[in-house]
C-alpha cells in the first residue's frame, strides 16, 4: 500500500489507524505498538482497557514527529545506546582480565 500524504493524515478527525501511521512513518505496525506502549513515541497515547491495548494517534502529533526527523532520531539514539552498552561490556571484560 502507498504512504499516506501529510494532508491525508491531517484530514483525519480523531485517531489515525496504527497501520496508516506505520505506513506514514515507513515503519512496521509492531514498531508503533511497541514504541507507544513504552511511551517513547510521542504521537499519541497507548493504554490498556480490559487487558487489550488501545492506541490513540493524534494526526498533528504524527505529522510533527515525522517532519522533525522522529524515526531517524530514534535510530540514532538506538545506535548510541548500543555503542555505549558494547563499550561497557568491553570494559567489564577487560577489568576481569
Secondary structure, DSSP 8 states (H G I E B T S, - for coil): -----HHHHHT-SSB--HHHHHHHHT--HHHHHHHHHTT--TTEEEEEETTEEEEEEBHHHHHHHHHTTHHHHHHHHHHHHHHHHHHHHHHHHHHH-
